[in-house]
Amino acid sequence: IALNLNNIGNILLGQEKYNEAFDNYQKVLAICEEFYSSDYESMIVCLGNNADVLEDQEKYNEALTISSTSINN
């Protein structure tokens, strides 16, 4: 399910539907946190996708916060 939601988020991001993409990535992040929290690579991807959307929306401080979270974990 997470992979499918992630792929949908990627498509929405490509279509510049940022809010919808972010919503999908948030769902993926929730799944990652629940089931893959010890899989750091998956967590970095999940957090990175959220940061990418925020960066595309020019919400740089929020993107930096999320990116910092992925680095510090």
Backbone bond lengths (Angstrom), bond angles and torsions (degrees), N, CA, C in turn:
res aa  C-N    CA-C-N  psi(-1)  N-CA   C-N-CA  omega(-1)  CA-C   N-CA-C  phi
1 I - - - 1.453 - - 1.528 110.59 -
2 A 1.323 116.19 -43.71 1.464 119.88 -178.35 1.521 111.02 -60.87
3 L 1.325 116.61 -41.94 1.468 119.84 -179.89 1.520 110.54 -62.94
4 N 1.327 116.97 -42.50 1.464 120.07 179.01 1.523 111.47 -64.08
5 L 1.319 116.83 -44.54 1.463 120.08 177.64 1.521 111.29 -62.50
6 N 1.324 116.43 -38.70 1.459 120.76 177.93 1.525 110.61 -63.25
7 N 1.326 116.64 -44.19 1.464 120.53 179.21 1.524 111.28 -63.70
8 I 1.328 116.73 -40.80 1.467 120.18 176.51 1.526 109.74 -62.53
9 G 1.323 116.45 -42.16 1.460 120.38 176.59 1.517 111.90 -59.28
10 N 1.325 117.05 -40.90 1.465 121.03 178.31 1.527 111.10 -62.51
11 I 1.328 116.00 -42.31 1.469 120.17 178.96 1.528 110.25 -63.95
12 L 1.325 116.00 -46.25 1.463 120.12 179.47 1.523 111.39 -62.48
13 L 1.312 116.88 -39.17 1.461 120.54 177.36 1.524 110.29 -62.12
14 G 1.331 116.25 -42.77 1.462 120.68 177.49 1.521 112.76 -62.56
15 Q 1.321 116.31 -28.18 1.462 121.84 178.09 1.529 111.86 -88.91
16 E 1.318 116.25 5.33 1.461 123.88 -179.23 1.527 112.42 60.92
17 K 1.324 116.52 30.50 1.466 122.54 174.08 1.528 106.59 -95.79
18 Y 1.325 114.28 73.10 1.451 121.32 -167.90 1.527 113.96 -63.28
19 N 1.315 117.17 -43.46 1.469 118.95 -178.52 1.520 111.41 -64.35
20 E 1.331 116.55 -41.84 1.458 120.09 178.78 1.526 110.81 -67.03
21 A 1.325 116.57 -40.56 1.467 120.57 177.99 1.525 109.91 -62.01
22 F 1.327 116.37 -45.20 1.461 120.55 -179.60 1.525 110.87 -61.59
23 D 1.334 116.67 -41.30 1.470 120.15 177.84 1.522 111.06 -59.46
24 N 1.330 116.91 -42.99 1.465 120.46 178.38 1.516 110.82 -64.75
25 Y 1.322 116.68 -44.65 1.460 119.99 179.94 1.526 111.63 -64.92
26 Q 1.331 117.41 -32.53 1.462 120.26 176.25 1.528 110.53 -65.07
27 K 1.323 117.15 -39.61 1.467 121.01 176.78 1.524 110.35 -63.79
28 V 1.334 115.73 -42.06 1.466 120.12 178.16 1.525 109.89 -62.78
29 L 1.318 116.73 -42.96 1.466 120.81 179.65 1.525 110.85 -60.95
30 A 1.322 117.09 -41.41 1.468 120.36 178.57 1.525 110.75 -62.00
31 I 1.321 116.56 -40.74 1.471 120.66 177.62 1.523 109.90 -65.67
32 C 1.329 116.51 -44.26 1.470 120.65 179.23 1.526 110.89 -60.35
33 E 1.329 116.05 -44.16 1.463 119.33 -179.04 1.524 111.60 -63.86
34 E 1.327 116.57 -35.95 1.461 119.60 -177.67 1.524 112.64 -78.04
35 F 1.333 116.71 -41.54 1.464 119.66 -170.95 1.529 114.83 -110.13
36 Y 1.332 117.59 -20.44 1.464 119.96 -173.85 1.522 112.62 -127.72
37 S 1.316 117.96 25.31 1.464 120.02 -174.22 1.523 113.32 -60.69
38 S 1.319 117.84 -26.08 1.465 119.79 178.49 1.530 112.18 -88.83
39 D 1.327 117.06 -6.30 1.467 122.12 177.80 1.531 107.42 -93.17
40 Y 1.326 115.49 90.71 1.459 120.89 -172.39 1.522 112.89 -61.06
41 E 1.315 117.45 -35.15 1.462 119.99 179.80 1.528 110.57 -62.76
42 S 1.320 117.00 -44.27 1.469 120.74 178.32 1.521 110.94 -64.01
43 M 1.313 116.55 -41.49 1.460 119.98 -179.88 1.524 111.22 -64.49
44 I 1.320 117.07 -40.02 1.464 120.36 179.10 1.519 110.43 -63.62
45 V 1.330 117.10 -42.01 1.467 120.79 177.99 1.527 110.01 -62.28
46 C 1.327 116.38 -46.36 1.470 120.55 -179.53 1.525 111.34 -60.12
47 L 1.309 116.96 -47.87 1.460 120.90 179.49 1.527 111.27 -66.83
48 G 1.319 116.13 -38.53 1.460 120.56 179.92 1.515 112.82 -63.15
49 N 1.324 116.81 -38.99 1.463 120.04 178.43 1.524 110.83 -62.84
50 N 1.316 116.45 -42.46 1.464 120.15 177.36 1.527 110.40 -62.30
51 A 1.308 116.85 -42.62 1.465 120.84 179.13 1.523 111.16 -64.71
52 D 1.324 117.41 -37.39 1.468 120.90 179.24 1.524 111.78 -60.33
53 V 1.329 116.14 -43.64 1.468 119.81 179.28 1.523 110.14 -62.66
54 L 1.317 116.30 -46.06 1.459 120.06 -179.50 1.524 111.18 -62.95
55 E 1.310 116.86 -38.56 1.468 120.29 177.69 1.524 110.51 -63.84
56 D 1.329 116.97 -43.09 1.464 120.33 178.62 1.527 111.90 -63.23
57 Q 1.325 116.62 -26.50 1.464 121.63 177.29 1.529 111.63 -89.03
58 E 1.315 116.46 5.98 1.458 124.11 -178.77 1.529 112.24 61.84
59 K 1.321 116.24 30.62 1.466 122.55 174.66 1.531 107.12 -98.04
60 Y 1.319 114.08 68.46 1.455 120.87 -169.18 1.527 113.74 -65.56
61 N 1.320 117.86 -38.63 1.467 119.36 -179.88 1.520 111.45 -64.34
62 E 1.347 116.40 -42.17 1.462 119.76 178.43 1.528 110.64 -65.96
63 A 1.329 115.93 -41.04 1.469 120.12 178.64 1.524 110.41 -62.59
64 L 1.319 116.50 -41.08 1.462 120.95 179.21 1.525 111.20 -64.20
65 T 1.324 116.33 -40.17 1.465 120.26 178.61 1.521 110.93 -61.10
66 I 1.320 116.46 -46.21 1.467 120.24 179.65 1.526 110.33 -66.43
67 S 1.319 116.87 -42.08 1.466 120.12 178.83 1.522 110.93 -62.42
68 S 1.313 116.65 -39.29 1.464 120.47 178.31 1.516 111.00 -64.79
69 T 1.325 116.68 -36.08 1.464 121.10 177.14 1.515 110.09 -60.63
70 S 1.329 116.47 -43.13 1.466 119.33 -178.38 1.522 111.32 -67.82
71 I 1.320 117.25 -32.30 1.465 120.75 179.72 1.527 110.59 -74.08
72 N 1.330 116.34 -40.08 1.462 120.88 -175.87 1.516 113.60 -76.23
73 N 1.321 116.94 -16.90 1.468 119.11 178.88 1.468 107.26 -91.05
